[in-house]
Amino acid sequence: MDGLAVLTADQKEAAALIEEWFLHLNTQIFVLCGYAGTGKTFLVDYVVRSLGLVPGESAVFVAPTGKAASVLIRQGVPAGTVHSLIYTREEDIEVDENGEVVSERFLRFVRKDKIDSSIRLIVLDETSMVSDDVLRDLLSFGVKCLCCGDPAQLPPVKGSNSLLTMPVVTLKEIVRQEKYNPIVRLAETVRRGGQLQYGRDGCVAVLPRRSLTREARAALFLEADQIVVGTNRTRNAVNREVRTLCGIPEEALLPCDGEKLVCTLNDWSKTLDEKGEFHLVNGIIGTAHNVREQEDGLGLLDFTPDFLPDTLEDLPFDAGVFLTGRYFYGYGDKAYLLSNGIVVHEDSPALRRFKVRREDAICRFEFAYAVTCHKAQGSEYDNVVVLDESAYFEDGREWLYTAVTRAKKQLTIIR
């Protein structure tokens, strides 16, 4: 294979094994694991091209979430979500003999009968975040799947995926350009169970919490692209603090224009882009615009995801969590956008006074200056501040490793 000299010894071995599997073996799955800094993405892209496959055509790259797919896209790899590759979305309604709707519309995902016959390889990134059901559907098309992931990261919140416990090969050797990266070195220390030392190492700083003045804390929080915490209690406290530091009045309970929000509820009916590859699902972070409070604990806002230029307009959202600290509506509840622009709940008497224009699932958003490590998984940010709460978790080492590896250029750990 030409060009092997650019690869590490680990990568050379893995490349040879992947090529042998793809060209000569009948097994459908190859599991490739790689720790932070081992060049897993570079290796996969290299092998795909050396096999004569075309990324985005004969070899497709998919990830479990839009955010994870966006990380690949930013690295120059054409990628989409697993759902956009193997499922179609169907909306079912029941009508009577006069064509009047008699039951609510509901959404379901239906596995496609076939996918593009030119696809010879599916590369699945962030494999640990994919449910067994989705993985089974992915494999049902009979296309070879190269499943990739970092075994040192947190397992999914719900369920588990055992594939990464059975790797064919695991990349452990740090690539040359990453050997002197302080973030990668710290991640390796955490993965091996080493102790963090206070102080500064290039772009990494580990600071004792008690030593931070209010001014120092404000500077760190306001400069961070993302603050990562462990518990919801800390998340809420930090979000309140950052809003105050931004000069937002305490009485402004609802999001103001330009504030950072995270979606906390899967809504596969709402697409984020024209191609329909990305959806408004749990963990998507973006910016709020044109926020309006409506009736019955509902509001309207426009939302721009942080990894796409598109804006979703007039999203009905549950204002309860901002106003009282709890959601007013349950999963799947619908709102109605009426002809006069007022949003009301379906049980409201106001429905009898206005013509219904459309019904829409109620979205859930929360402030996202700080997010939990589980919400941040699958994402990368240039400047990350981590409030180390790993002691709260049984898998504390995996928690801290996952938090550390969210940072690309600058990392501050407060503990």
Secondary structure, DSSP 4 states (H G I P E B T S, - for coil): -TTGGGS-HHHHHHHHHHHHHHHH---SEEEEEE-TTS-HHHHHHHHHHHTT--BTTTEEEEESSHHHHHHHHHTT--EEEHHHHHEEEEEE--B-TTS-B-S--EEEEEE-S---TT--EEEE-SGGGS-HHHHHHHHTT--EEEEEE-TTSPPPSSS---GGGS-SEEE-SPPGGGTT-HHHHHHHHHHTTPPP-SEEETTEEEE-GGG--HHHHHHHHHH-SEEEESSHHHHHHHHHHHHHHTT--TT--SPPTT-EEEE-S-EEEEESSTTS--EE-TT-EEEEEEEEE-STTEEEEEEEETT-S--EEEEEEE-HHHHTSS-SS-TT-EEEEETTS-EEETT-GGGGTS-EEEEEEPB-EEE-SEEEHHHHTT--EEEEEEE--GGGSTTHHHHHHHHHTTEEEEEEEE-
